[in-house]
Amino acid sequence: MKKLLVIIIVALGMTSCKKFLQEYSQTDITPKTTRDFGNLLFSEGYPGQNVFLQPWMCYLDDDVQCYSGPVMREPRPAAAAGIFQWQPNFERLLTAEGYGYKTNTWGEYYRLLLGVNVTLGGLDNSVGSQEEKDVLKGQAYTLRAFYHFMLVNIYARPYNDSTTTPDKSPGIPIRTSGDLSEAFLARNTVKEVYEQITRDLEQATQLLDKYKKNTEAYHISHVAAHLFASRVYLYMENWEKCIAHADAVLKQRSLLMNLNTWGDPDPDTHPMAGINNEETIFAYGSPIEQLNNPFTTGYEVSYNLYHAFEDNDLRRQIGIMVLPPFMKQYVPVELGQQKITDTYKSQENYFANSWRVAEAYLNRAEAYIQLYKTKGDAGAAAQALTSLNTLRSYRIDMTSFKAWDIKPADELLRMCREERRRELFREELHRWFDLRRYGMPAIQHIYTPDETTVQVFRLEARDPMYVMPIPDDVLNRNPALVQNPLYSGTRKPQ
C-alpha cells in the first residue's frame, strides 16, 4: 500500500490513476477492499500531523503583531517580514531562505484532492459492505469540499465580493477526478467552485446521516460534515441553510467547555483546541499552522486582539499570557498566545487544528442576525441572542456575566462578529477569511526590525493582497492559469 501511495503522488502529471492501478492489478499493493481504500483515504486524503498547509498565513491578519527587544540582536529574517508586510513577492523571499516546503499550499491541497479522488473512484467496485462504502464516501466528499473551499478563499475573491458576482470572478481549478492525464485545468469561476463544494457537502451529509456513526475526532463524522456545511453557507450568505446545518450540529453536539470550572487549567487535561478539547468535532494537521513562529520569533498576539476582550473574559485570561517586563531580555514579545501553544505542548505534534462546537453557535447567531437585519424579524434576533448568550455564559466570569439584550441589527451584527473573533482566534484561517467576507477592510501592521525603528505597513481596503498570488512554479507548469492582479512594486512603510 505504501508503495502505491508514493507512486500515485509521484505520478502527478504523468498518467492516469485508473491506468496505473490496472497495470499493478496483480500485485499485493493494489487496493481491492473497501478497507484498503479507507487506508488510502486516511494516508493520502486526510491532512496528517506533518502536513504543512498554510503556516505562512498566520502573519496576515490583525491578530498578530511584530515585537522587538534586546534579545533580537540579529537582523530579522526577510521570510516572515515579507508576508507580515503583505509584500507581493513574499513567496520568493520564503523560498530563498529555505522555507519553500512550508509554502507549498497550492500543491498540498491538490495532492490531498488526488488522494480523495482516487478513493472515490475506487470505492464502488471495492470489496466491502455498502455501509463501509457510504461512510468513506461521505468523509471523502466532505474533505473534497473542504480543500476546494480553502483554495478558493486563499487564491480568489470572496463569494460575496460587492464589486462583482461569483459567476464572473475567477476561482481555482476544480479537481474531481483521479485521472492524472487530464489536460491543463483552467480556473473555474468562484460560483462554479462553490456549486461543487455544496454538491459534495449535500452528498456527504446524506450519506453520513444514514448511519450517524460515532467516529474518532481525526475522522470526518456526520456532525463534522454539517458543521462545515454551515460555514460554507454562511460565506455564501444563504442564511436559512446555514442555520439548518448548524441546528443539525447542535442537536447532536451542543456541549461547550465551561471555562468557569477550569481554574488555572492544566493543558494536558484542558486544552483550548485540538483533538483532546471537549468541543472538538474534527481535528487535523500540524499546530505549526497557528503558532506564529514557523519561520522566526518576535511575532505574537497583537494588542489589537488583546483589547478586543473584556477584562472578565476567561478566554483572554487562559489563552493569552502577559509577559512581565523583566522577560523582555529573554523574549521579545509582550503578549504570548497560549491557546495553541499549550495544545502543542500537551499533545506534541498531534492534530491541533479543530472544528469545534462553538462555531455552530456563532454561525447560527450571525445567520439569524442577518435575517433580523433583512426582514426585521425580532424572533430571529431572539434566536441569535440565545446562541450568543449561551456561548458567552461559558466564557465570561460567572460572577460578572450579563446577558446581551436586543439591539439594532447593525449593532448586534458587530457584537456577533467581535465575539467570533474572540472565540476563534488563532484557529484555522477564520480571522483572515472573515476579514475578506466583511468587505476586505483596511488594516495595519507595525513592524519593528529593531528596538529603535517603527514602521507602519498598511493593507488598504480591497487591497490586491487580500487574494494571494498563484505561486510562480504553478503558473510555469500550467499555462492555462491566469495570475491574480498583483500589488504593484514593493509595499513601503507609511
N, C-alpha and C positions, 0 to 999 in steps of 0.2 A: 504493500500500500504506500509506504513512504516513497519508494522509487517512483511510483506512478505520480504521486503528488508533485514531486520535484520536477519530473519531466513535463507534466502538464503546464507548470508555471514557465519553465524554460521554453516551452513550445509556443509561447505567445508570438503571434505574427507569422508562424511557420506552417501550421497545418490545422486541420480541424480536429477537435477533441473526439468527435464521433469516429473519424477515420483512425485516429490514434488508438482508441480503445479496441476497435476491430482488429487492428494489427497485433495487439497484445492479448487477444481473447483466449489464448491457450495457456496463459501464464497465471501464476498464483497471485500476481499483484493486480489483476483486473477486478474492479468491484463488481460483484454479482448480486449479493444480497442487499436487502434494504438497510441492514445494519452496516454493511460496507459503505454505502452512500451516506449514512449518518456519520460515520467516522470521517469520511471525506469532507462533509459539510463542517464538522466541528474543527477539523485540522486546517482547512483551507478557505472556509466561508465565514467563520466567526473571527472577530478581532482578538487575537491572543494577547497574553500579558506582555509579550515582547514586540508587539506591533506598534510602530510609531505612525499615527495617523496625521496629526497636525500640531505637534508640540510648539511649533513656532508661533501659532496663532494666539497663544496666551499673552502675547505682548501687545495686542491690538486695541483692546477696549479701554474704558476709563476706570476699570477696577484695578489697574496696575500702575505703579509709579517707579521712577528711577531714583535711587538713593546713592549718596556718596559719603565718604568718611575717610579717616586716616588709614584704614585697612586697604582701601582701594588706591594703592600707590602706583600700580602699573596702568598704562592707558587701557581704557575699556575696549574689549574686542568689538570690531565693527559688526560682527554677526548679529548680536542682539540689538545693537543700536540701529541697524538698518531697518529692521521690522518695527521697532519701537517708534521710530521717526516716520514710519509709513513711506519709506523710500521705495520707488518702483523697481529698483534693482536689488532688493533685499535678498532674493534667492541666489543671485550670483555671489553676493557677499558671504552668505552662509556656506555655499558650496566651496568657495575659495578657502574658507577656514576649516574645511573638512567635515562640515555638518550636512552634506548632501543626503546622507542616509536618513536623516531626520526630517527632510523637507520633501520627500517623495510622496506627497499627499495624493496627487492625481494617480500615480502609479499604484499606490497601496489600495486605494478604493477600487480601482478597476481589476486589480489582482483578486481582491475579495469577491468582486462580482463574478469573476471567472469561476471561482470555487462554488459559488451559489448556483450559477447557471449550469455547470456540469452536473451538479447534484440534481437539479430539477429535470435536466434532460434524461437522466438515467433511472429515476425512481419508479416510473410507471412499469417498466419492464424488469424491475428487480424482484428478487425472491423474498417475499415478506408479507405480512398482513396489511390489509387496507388501512387499519388504524395507524400502523407504523408509518406507512407512506404519507397519509394525510397530515400527521403531526409534523413530519420532517418538511413536507411541502409548506405548511403554514409557517414554520420557522424560516425557511428559505425565502418565501415571499416577503416576510417582514424585513429580513436582512437586506434583500434587494431594494426594497423601498427606502430603507434607512441610508444605504450607500448612495443611491441616486439623490436623496434629499440633501445629504451632506455636500455632495459635489455641486449641486445646483445652487446651494446657498453660499458656497465659497467662491465659485467661478462664474456666477451670473447675477443679474439684478434680482431684487426681491420680487416675489409673486405680486405683491400689492404696490409695486412702483407706480407713483402717481403720474409720472411723465409718459408712460407707455401702457400697453396692455400685454399680458403674458403671452398672447399669441404672436406678438411682434418682437418679443425680447429674446435674444439668443440665449440658449441654455447650455446644456452639455450633451454629449452623445449618449443616447440610451443604449445600454448593453443588456440584452435579454437572452442572448444565445451563447452557448459554449463553443460555437464554431469559430475557430481562430483564422479561418481562411477568408473571412468576410473582407470586402473592400474597405478602404479607409472610411471611417464613420465621421460624418459631419455633425455639427451641433444641431440638436433638436431645439425647438422653442421651449421657453420656460413652461408654457401651457402644456405642451406635449409631455414634458418630463413629469409634471405634477399629475397629469392624467395617468401615466404609467405607475406612478407611486400609489395613487389612490386605487387603481385596479388591483395592484398587488396586495394592498392592505385589506381591501374588501374580501379578496380570496383568502388571505391569511386568517382574518377573524372568523370567517365562515368555517374554515377547516378546523381551526383550533377550538372554536366554541362547540364543535360536535362532541368533543371528548373532555374538554376542560381539565386536562391533566396538570397536576401539580409537578413542576419541574424545578431543578436546581436553578439558582439565580443566574448561572452562567449559560443557561439555555433560554431561548425565547418561549414564553408561555402565552396563553390566550389573553391574560391580563396585560402583559407587556405589549402585545400587538394592539390592543385597544388604547393603551396609554400613548403609544407612538402615533396612532391614528388621530387622537385628539390634538396632538401637537401639530400634525400636518394640516388639519382642517382649521386650526387657529391661524396658522400662517396664511391660509387661503381665504380667511375671513368668512368661512362657512360656519356660522356660529351654532346653528342647530346640530350639525353633525359633530362639531367639537364637543358640545355638551353631551350628546348621546354616547359618544365613546368614553368621555370622562366619567359619566354615570356608570357605564359598564365596568370601568375600573373600580369605582368606589363601592359598587355592590359586592365585589369580590375582596377588595383590599382597601379598607379605609383607615387602618391603624396608623397613627402618627407617633413619632418619638416624642415623648414628653420631657422637654429639657428641664422642667421644674423639678423633676425627680433625679436628675443626674448629679447634682452637686459638682465637685471637681472631678470630672469623668476620667476614667482610665480608657485610653483609646483602644486598648485590646478588647474591652467589653462594650464600649460605647463609641464606635466610630461614627462620624457625622455623615459619611458617604461610603461608597464601596460595597463589596459583596456581603459584608457582615453587618451592615446597617439594617435595622429592623424594617425600614420602609422600602428597601431596595427590591425592585421587581425584576430588573435585569442589570447585570454588571459585566463589564468587558474592558479590555485594553490595559494600557500602562498608566500609572499615576503620573508619569513624566508629562503627560498631556497638560496637566494643570499646576505643576509645581513652580512655574515662573523662573526656573533656573536650568532649563535644558541646555543652555549654552554658556551662561556666566552667572555670577552672583550680582546682587545690587538691585534687582527688580522684585518688587513685592507689592503688598496691598497698598492701594492709594488712600490718601486722606479723604479723597472724594467719596470712596466707598465707605470708609470708616464712619464718616459723619452722616452717611445715609441711614445708619442705625440709630434707634432711640437708645438712651442710656440704660433702659431696663430691658433691652433685647438680649436674651441669653445666647443667641447665635453669635453676637459680637463678643460677648464675654468668653465663650468657649472656643470660637473659631478664629479669633484674631488676637494675637499677642502684642501688647505694647511693650517694646523693649526699653529698659531703663537707660538713661544717658551714659552710664559708665560702660555699657556694652558697645558703644559706638567705636571704641578702639579695636574691637574684635570682629564685629559685623557691621556692615554699612547701613542696614535697613533700620527703620524706626518702628515699622509695623510688620509683624510676621504672620503669614497665613498658616493656621494650624489645621484647618478643616481637612485638606487633602494631605498635608504633611504628616499629620498624626495617623491618618488612614494608611499612608505609605509605610510608616514606621511599624505599625501594629500588624499589617498584613503583608509585609515585604512587597514584592513586585506583583501583586495579585489583584487584578480586576478592580481598580479604584474608581473607574468611571461607572456611573449608575443612572438608571431611570428610577425615580422614586415616587412614592405615593403623593408627596406634596405637590408635584407638578400637576396631577389630576385636579386637585383643588384650585390651583392657580389658573389652569386652562379654562376650567369651568367658570370660575369667577369672571375672568376677562370676557369670555363669550357672553355671559349674561349681562355684563355691563354694556357691551356693545348693543345688545337687544334693547336694553333700557334707553340707551342713547338714541337709537334709530327709531324706536317705536313708542318711547315714552311709557314703557311697561314697568310700573312700580313693582309688580310681582317679580320681574326679572332682577331688579335691584335688590330685592329682599333675598333672592336665591344667591346672588353674588356675595352679599354680606354674610350670609350663613357660611359659605365656603371660606371666606377670608377670616372671619372671626373664629371659626373652628381651628384653622391653621395657626392663627396668632395666639390663641389661648394656650397652645403647646410650646410657644416660642418666647413669649413675654413673661417676665417675672410675675407670678400669680398675685403677689401682694400689691401690684400696681397696675395690673392689666385692666384696661377699659375697652369694651367692645365698641367698634365703629358703628355709627348710625348712618342713615341715608343722607346723601349729599347730591348736588347736581352731577349729572352724568360725567362731565369732563373732569371734575374734581375726583370722583370715585375711580375713574379710569387711571388718573395719575397716581392715586394711592395704591391701586392694584399693581401697577407696573413697578412702582418702587418696592412693593412687597415681593414681587417676583425677583427683582434684583437682589434683595437681601437674602432670600431663601436659596436661590440657585447660584450664588456667586462661586466662581471657580469650578463650576461643573459643566462639562462638555463645552460647547460654544454658545451657551444660552445668551449671555450678555451681548456678545458681538452680533449674533443673529437677531436679537431683539432690537438693537440699535438700528439695524438695517430695516426691519419691518416697521419701526416707528418713524420712518421717513429719512433715515441717514443724517442725523443732526451733526452740527459741528462739535468736535471735542478737541481737547488739547492734552499734550504730554509735556511735562517738564523734564528736560534731560540735563543731568549734572555729570559731565565727564570727569570732573574733579571737584574738590571742596570749594573752589572759588568761582567756578563757571556755572552759570544757569542759563539754559537755552529753552525757549518755548517753541514747540512744534505744534502745528495746528492741522487737524484733519477737517477740511471745510465741509459745509453741508453738501451732501450729494457728491462728495469727492470721488474721483475715479478709483481710489484705493479702498473704497467700500466693496469693490469687486476685485478679487485677486487676479493678477495676471496668470494666464496659462503658461506653464513652465516652457522655457526655450527648447529643452530636449523633446518635449511632447510635440511642439509645433514642427520641429525638424523632422520627426518621424512620421507625422501625419499632415500632409499638405492640404487636406480637406478642412482643417480647422482654421478659424479666423480669430486673431487675438482680440482681447477686450481693449477698449480705449484706455490708454495709459496716462498717468500723470506725466507732464512734460518736464524733463530735466530733473535736477536734484532738488528735493524739498529743503528749503532754507529755514533756519530758525527766525522767529519774528524779532 
